Amino acid sequence: MRSPVFAILLATLFLMQSAVTEWNIQPSVRAGGEYNDNFNLTSDPLTVWNTNFRGSILSTLKTEHLQSDFFGEYRGVRYLNQSNLDADNGTVRLTTSYASEFNRIDLTGQVILDHPSSTQLQAGNLNFNRIERLRWYISPAWTWTPNEYSTFQLDYRYDNTSFNQDPSFTTTRSDFISHSANSSYTYALKEYTSLFGNLSFIETVNDSLGFKSDQFNFQLGINHSFSETLDISLAGGSVILLSETETQRLVLNTLTSRLNIVSQKVSSSQSGYIMNISVKKSFPHTKLSALFQRNLTPTINGGQVTQDSISLSAQHRITEYLSANFGIGASQLRAIQSTLSQANRRNAYTTISLSWRFFERWWLDGGYRFRWLDREGIGAANRNSVYMNLRYDWPSQFID
């Protein structure tokens, strides 16, 4: 493994074994298929069929004050007549927590190996390929609850993303790392109302592109329960983005008649506001939720984009064994700089699914997904996909 994430976490897990009071394991497997009429989401659609398999395991160890949760998952997908899109992906995550009367300390590490698709225009044809991507992070967090009204939290996260791709297949993807630190405070005014605030910093560095960005966020908000079935959360704040891009160019030295490489750094800054509005409503057999978000984020070429999104979801229990899910949403990405208008895009989606537990631990899931995407300079396209999965969840196995 190319990351040190689990060296620390596995050592902690080893020390816990001598005092384990509870240990359980729960595996799960899922197999299915999907039809997609526009995999590439362009005006020249690529229609594909695939079969997929997913196997996972969740293991929990507990002592008097410590708990460790391990999660591992394999995801494989095979495409009919499109073997270049086949992929084998995996996730491993380990979280160790220590809790006392007023304090809680968490240490989480995760590694994800996946293969996102990428496109390249060659000889007038749009070709597709998979790129191996390794993402890992480690994140310690501390939560302090001095009384029943106040909660204070500090956390840090280090992310590392690297790509291993075919040199003959040119893409804009490149390795980068990021550091983020966050502090938050929540105060309960009364039983149904609480105030919260958070301050965060995110640094992203991409050495191969000569890019670095610093992002500062400040946000205040309120959570209020109007009743046992209606919750609303409102939050707003400001964001400051500082970006720096280093470029290199050839300059002719008139004295020596030689070309010299000259580096130039271009800095930019942008400020804006962020907003989150969330509404949740429950009925005897139905749960509804709505979410609106606005954010300001950096791009890898030194620009900034605003993103607005809205979504609505519903879960309805038809019978004890049958449930339905519905989701709809839209988003818009808009570049601040006019020279980066190629980043502008609009997106909309709809999802409908059914889940049927036809036997004690057997599930049959099926659904339909629609997506529409409009990219500036490219145009609009839409995608329809239909899928069905069979899932089996083993009962939790308690180990002495």
C-alpha positions as MATLAB code, in Angstrom:
seq = 'MRSPVFAILLATLFLMQSAVTEWNIQPSVRAGGEYNDNFNLTSDPLTVWNTNFRGSILSTLKTEHLQSDFFGEYRGVRYLNQSNLDADNGTVRLTTSYASEFNRIDLTGQVILDHPSSTQLQAGNLNFNRIERLRWYISPAWTWTPNEYSTFQLDYRYDNTSFNQDPSFTTTRSDFISHSANSSYTYALKEYTSLFGNLSFIETVNDSLGFKSDQFNFQLGINHSFSETLDISLAGGSVILLSETETQRLVLNTLTSRLNIVSQKVSSSQSGYIMNISVKKSFPHTKLSALFQRNLTPTINGGQVTQDSISLSAQHRITEYLSANFGIGASQLRAIQSTLSQANRRNAYTTISLSWRFFERWWLDGGYRFRWLDREGIGAANRNSVYMNLRYDWPSQFID';
ca = [
       0.000    0.000    0.000;
       1.373    3.403   -0.976;
       0.023    5.198    2.079;
       0.892    5.100    5.816;
      -2.725    5.502    6.939;
      -3.193    2.098    8.521;
       0.209    1.797   10.181;
      -1.078    3.982   13.044;
      -4.633    2.661   13.020;
      -3.712   -1.031   12.921;
      -1.317   -0.507   15.823;
      -4.191    0.942   17.836;
      -6.386   -1.987   16.816;
      -3.702   -4.464   17.946;
      -3.496   -2.850   21.382;
      -7.266   -3.115   21.763;
      -7.430   -6.869   21.237;
      -6.390   -7.801   24.766;
      -9.347   -5.912   26.252;
     -12.053   -6.613   23.662;
     -15.477   -7.054   25.248;
     -17.498   -7.270   22.018;
     -16.559   -8.175   18.435;
     -18.989   -8.655   15.565;
     -18.689   -9.061   11.789;
     -21.360   -8.414    9.147;
     -20.684   -9.307    5.466;
     -22.878   -8.311    2.512;
     -22.879   -9.159   -1.213;
     -24.693   -7.609   -4.170;
     -24.848   -8.471   -7.870;
     -26.734   -6.778  -10.668;
     -26.814   -5.223  -14.093;
     -27.417   -1.842  -15.732;
     -28.379   -0.412  -19.125;
     -27.102    3.084  -19.978;
     -28.080    4.797  -23.257;
     -25.457    7.601  -23.113;
     -22.451    6.636  -21.007;
     -20.381    9.573  -22.204;
     -23.159   12.185  -21.868;
     -22.493   13.755  -25.286;
     -24.443   14.366  -28.491;
     -22.789   11.198  -29.874;
     -24.057    8.679  -27.285;
     -22.301    5.471  -26.353;
     -24.841    2.818  -25.299;
     -23.542    0.227  -22.825;
     -24.678   -2.764  -20.771;
     -22.822   -3.853  -17.658;
     -22.874   -6.430  -14.906;
     -21.531   -5.539  -11.478;
     -20.654   -7.208   -8.211;
     -20.066   -5.735   -4.782;
     -18.872   -7.481   -1.643;
     -18.331   -5.760    1.710;
     -17.590   -6.511    5.325;
     -18.127   -4.426    8.465;
     -16.365   -5.368   11.680;
     -16.703   -3.678   15.087;
     -14.541   -4.187   18.171;
     -15.487   -2.624   21.494;
     -13.846   -2.217   24.880;
     -14.950   -0.178   27.878;
     -13.797    3.135   26.346;
     -12.591    2.264   22.837;
     -14.390    1.275   19.656;
     -12.858    0.337   16.316;
     -14.874   -0.003   13.096;
     -13.350   -1.649   10.019;
     -15.021   -1.492    6.606;
     -13.778   -3.174    3.437;
     -15.455   -3.288    0.044;
     -14.746   -4.603   -3.457;
     -16.659   -3.263   -6.487;
     -16.239   -4.823   -9.907;
     -17.972   -3.856  -13.151;
     -17.806   -5.515  -16.585;
     -19.151   -3.968  -19.811;
     -20.476   -5.898  -22.788;
     -18.274   -5.221  -25.870;
     -16.532   -2.342  -24.014;
     -13.733   -4.042  -22.075;
     -11.784   -0.759  -21.905;
     -14.402    0.466  -19.417;
     -14.118   -2.538  -17.060;
     -12.978   -1.642  -13.562;
     -12.057   -3.217  -10.226;
     -12.425   -0.784   -7.332;
     -11.980   -1.093   -3.599;
     -12.356    0.801   -0.326;
     -10.781    0.174    3.063;
     -11.666    2.342    6.079;
     -10.747    2.098    9.746;
     -12.035    4.347   12.528;
     -10.864    4.152   16.126;
     -12.689    6.137   18.818;
     -12.056    6.824   22.486;
     -14.867    8.241   24.619;
     -14.935    9.489   28.189;
     -17.464   11.531   30.138;
     -16.752   14.844   28.401;
     -14.335   13.999   25.588;
     -14.262   11.937   22.422;
     -11.218   11.358   20.211;
     -11.557    9.832   16.734;
      -8.890    8.719   14.286;
     -10.069    7.758   10.800;
      -8.115    6.504    7.814;
      -9.403    5.510    4.409;
      -7.958    4.245    1.134;
      -9.955    4.183   -2.123;
      -8.667    2.643   -5.337;
     -10.968    3.346   -8.282;
     -10.899    3.908  -12.027;
     -12.829    6.976  -13.230;
     -13.474    7.215  -16.954;
     -11.742    9.811  -19.111;
     -12.119   10.962  -22.699;
      -9.674   11.967  -25.406;
     -10.267   13.263  -28.938;
      -8.121   11.305  -31.401;
      -8.409   11.537  -35.201;
     -11.846   13.074  -34.863;
     -13.109   10.250  -32.612;
     -13.915   10.484  -28.921;
     -12.122    7.631  -27.137;
     -12.764    6.399  -23.600;
     -10.445    4.843  -21.101;
     -10.116    4.145  -17.393;
      -7.533    5.904  -15.230;
      -6.321    4.323  -11.997;
      -6.817    6.719   -9.087;
      -5.596    6.191   -5.536;
      -7.079    8.400   -2.833;
      -6.253    8.176    0.835;
      -6.739   10.353    3.869;
      -6.142   10.375    7.586;
      -8.178   12.512    9.968;
      -7.927   12.977   13.751;
     -10.788   14.731   15.557;
     -11.499   15.852   19.113;
     -14.963   16.576   20.518;
     -15.490   18.229   23.903;
     -18.911   18.349   25.569;
     -18.456   20.212   28.871;
     -22.195   20.300   29.608;
     -25.558   19.399   28.107;
     -25.730   22.683   26.150;
     -22.315   23.022   24.506;
     -20.285   20.968   22.035;
     -16.894   22.001   20.670;
     -15.049   20.113   17.915;
     -11.628   20.345   16.284;
     -10.545   18.186   13.361;
      -7.773   17.976   10.793;
      -7.627   16.017    7.531;
      -4.810   15.208    5.128;
      -5.857   14.043    1.619;
      -3.605   12.586   -1.057;
      -4.811   11.821   -4.608;
      -2.602   10.258   -7.286;
      -3.220    8.939  -10.809;
      -1.553    6.106  -12.694;
      -2.518    6.391  -16.349;
      -1.418    5.180  -19.760;
       1.165    7.713  -21.056;
      -0.360    7.463  -24.538;
      -3.711    8.617  -23.195;
      -3.523   12.354  -22.458;
      -5.824   13.829  -19.792;
      -5.915   16.890  -17.547;
      -5.847   14.800  -14.361;
      -2.794   15.159  -12.131;
      -1.748   14.371   -8.553;
      -2.618   16.746   -5.732;
      -2.738   16.930   -1.946;
      -4.847   18.961    0.456;
      -4.819   19.907    4.137;
      -7.954   21.002    5.948;
      -8.629   22.126    9.515;
     -12.021   22.846   11.007;
     -13.358   24.117   14.314;
     -17.035   24.175   15.220;
     -19.177   25.086   18.202;
     -22.819   24.184   18.897;
     -24.929   25.659   21.676;
     -28.414   24.415   22.581;
     -30.606   27.415   23.401;
     -33.437   25.151   24.433;
     -34.806   21.694   23.731;
     -35.741   22.345   20.100;
     -33.289   25.088   19.039;
     -29.515   25.195   18.710;
     -27.011   27.665   17.286;
     -23.771   26.659   15.592;
     -20.742   28.184   13.938;
     -17.649   26.881   12.225;
     -14.364   28.189   10.915;
     -12.357   26.162    8.395;
      -9.238   26.341    6.260;
      -8.419   24.230    3.173;
      -5.109   24.240    1.302;
      -4.819   22.433   -2.043;
      -1.473   21.927   -3.807;
      -0.897   20.580   -7.328;
       2.844   20.642   -8.008;
       2.654   19.294  -11.557;
       0.407   22.188  -12.594;
       2.157   24.743  -10.385;
      -1.117   25.465   -8.592;
      -1.897   26.283   -4.963;
      -5.066   27.567   -3.337;
      -6.029   28.611    0.195;
      -9.694   28.690    1.176;
     -11.088   30.261    4.370;
     -14.707   29.611    5.371;
     -16.748   31.148    8.172;
     -20.335   30.132    8.802;
     -23.106   30.685   11.371;
     -26.400   28.818   11.522;
     -29.427   27.664   13.471;
     -31.227   24.324   13.806;
     -34.842   24.329   14.919;
     -37.394   21.558   15.400;
     -40.902   22.944   14.965;
     -42.286   19.566   15.988;
     -41.204   15.947   16.265;
     -41.701   15.626   12.501;
     -40.390   18.951   11.112;
     -36.759   20.148   11.289;
     -35.209   23.181    9.579;
     -31.558   24.223    9.395;
     -30.336   27.605    8.108;
     -26.680   28.575    7.713;
     -24.773   31.299    5.946;
     -21.332   32.773    5.875;
     -18.436   34.002    3.823;
     -15.576   32.402    1.909;
     -12.230   33.831    0.803;
     -10.181   32.148   -1.926;
      -6.503   32.878   -2.557;
      -5.030   31.175   -5.637;
      -1.534   31.085   -7.072;
      -0.509   29.574  -10.420;
       3.062   29.253  -11.638;
       3.615   29.207  -15.399;
       6.771   28.775  -17.450;
       7.602   30.244  -20.847;
      10.568   30.467  -23.193;
      12.254   33.877  -23.549;
      14.979   34.685  -26.061;
      18.110   36.167  -24.491;
      19.267   38.737  -27.041;
      22.824   38.791  -25.602;
      23.477   35.051  -25.808;
      20.860   34.195  -28.492;
      19.653   31.370  -26.253;
      16.191   30.477  -25.057;
      15.754   30.714  -21.297;
      12.938   29.278  -19.206;
      11.263   32.023  -17.174;
       8.807   31.233  -14.368;
       5.966   33.576  -13.599;
       3.530   33.426  -10.698;
       0.008   34.760  -11.099;
      -2.032   35.370   -7.950;
      -5.755   35.988   -7.633;
      -8.252   36.400   -4.823;
     -12.006   36.205   -4.615;
     -14.569   36.450   -1.848;
     -18.197   35.420   -1.759;
     -20.886   33.957    0.407;
     -21.976   30.414    1.189;
     -25.424   29.244    2.183;
     -27.152   26.046    3.299;
     -30.900   25.573    3.816;
     -32.227   22.170    4.845;
     -35.806   21.072    5.570;
     -36.835   17.608    6.793;
     -40.421   16.442    7.249;
     -41.640   13.049    8.442;
     -45.010   11.329    8.060;
     -46.066    7.918    9.386;
     -44.781    6.125    6.247;
     -42.935    8.881    4.363;
     -39.838   11.038    4.856;
     -39.216   14.202    2.813;
     -36.077   16.322    2.661;
     -35.085   19.418    0.694;
     -31.660   21.041    0.452;
     -30.292   24.230   -1.116;
     -26.558   24.988   -1.173;
     -24.351   27.765   -2.527;
     -20.565   27.566   -2.496;
     -17.447   29.150   -3.973;
     -14.578   26.799   -4.918;
     -11.211   27.036   -6.740;
     -10.325   25.458  -10.102;
      -7.011   23.798  -10.933;
      -6.044   26.602  -13.333;
      -6.250   29.371  -10.738;
      -9.850   30.476  -11.241;
     -12.927   30.383   -9.045;
     -16.421   29.031   -9.668;
     -19.725   29.459   -7.846;
     -21.938   26.414   -7.445;
     -25.658   26.511   -6.671;
     -27.579   23.286   -6.111;
     -31.057   22.269   -4.997;
     -32.420   18.794   -4.317;
     -35.578   17.092   -3.077;
     -35.824   13.475   -1.939;
     -38.597   11.247   -0.624;
     -38.650    7.804    0.977;
     -41.974    6.007    1.251;
     -42.647    2.664    2.947;
     -45.362    0.984    0.864;
     -45.534   -2.191    2.965;
     -43.414   -3.798    5.647;
     -41.242   -5.343    2.916;
     -41.486   -2.848    0.037;
     -40.249    0.760   -0.088;
     -39.858    3.426   -2.770;
     -37.356    6.257   -3.152;
     -37.555    9.371   -5.303;
     -35.055   12.137   -5.899;
     -34.816   15.208   -8.083;
     -32.235   17.958   -8.230;
     -30.415   20.578  -10.267;
     -27.121   22.458  -10.051;
     -25.269   25.225  -11.835;
     -21.529   25.841  -12.030;
     -20.480   29.349  -13.094;
     -16.904   30.664  -13.482;
     -16.105   34.040  -11.950;
     -13.562   34.822  -14.695;
     -14.934   35.170  -18.238;
     -11.793   33.500  -19.618;
     -12.793   30.263  -17.855;
     -16.297   30.034  -19.313;
     -15.580   26.449  -20.435;
     -16.145   25.466  -16.789;
     -19.767   26.675  -16.936;
     -22.335   23.903  -16.821;
     -25.877   23.091  -15.755;
     -26.995   19.728  -14.474;
     -30.330   18.105  -13.564;
     -31.251   14.593  -12.455;
     -34.178   12.383  -11.452;
     -34.049    9.010   -9.695;
     -36.819    6.510   -8.928;
     -36.205    3.178   -7.198;
     -37.957    0.310   -5.438;
     -36.504   -1.957   -2.753;
     -38.190   -5.282   -1.912;
     -37.204   -7.569    0.955;
     -38.655  -10.792   -0.375;
     -36.987  -13.045    2.191;
     -35.489  -12.578    5.643;
     -32.132  -11.175    4.433;
     -32.636  -11.053    0.672;
     -33.284   -7.778   -1.135;
     -34.192   -6.971   -4.730;
     -33.526   -3.368   -5.795;
     -34.348   -1.753   -9.118;
     -34.667    1.740  -10.482;
     -34.417    4.363  -13.174;
     -32.020    7.326  -13.389;
     -32.156   10.346  -15.696;
     -29.466   13.002  -16.026;
     -29.226   16.126  -18.183;
     -25.980   18.063  -18.629;
     -25.375   21.307  -20.538;
     -21.704   22.318  -20.935;
     -20.737   25.673  -22.390;
     -19.074   25.275  -25.759;
     -20.143   21.626  -26.030;
     -23.921   21.671  -25.727;
     -26.560   19.654  -23.908;
     -27.037   15.897  -23.644;
     -29.109   13.539  -21.514;
     -28.750   10.029  -20.177;
     -31.247    7.301  -19.218;
     -30.243    4.252  -17.220;
     -32.132    1.293  -15.737;
     -30.639   -1.075  -13.168;
     -31.501   -4.087  -10.993;
     -29.550   -5.597   -8.074;
     -29.881   -8.652   -5.858;
     -28.469   -8.252   -2.334;
     -27.915  -10.573    0.617;
     -26.957   -9.315    4.100;
     -25.560  -11.859    6.531;
     -26.668  -11.529   10.166;
     -24.094  -10.041   12.548;
     -21.678  -12.680   13.774;
     -20.565  -12.173   17.376;
     -17.099  -13.578   18.082;
     -16.013  -14.515   21.576;
];
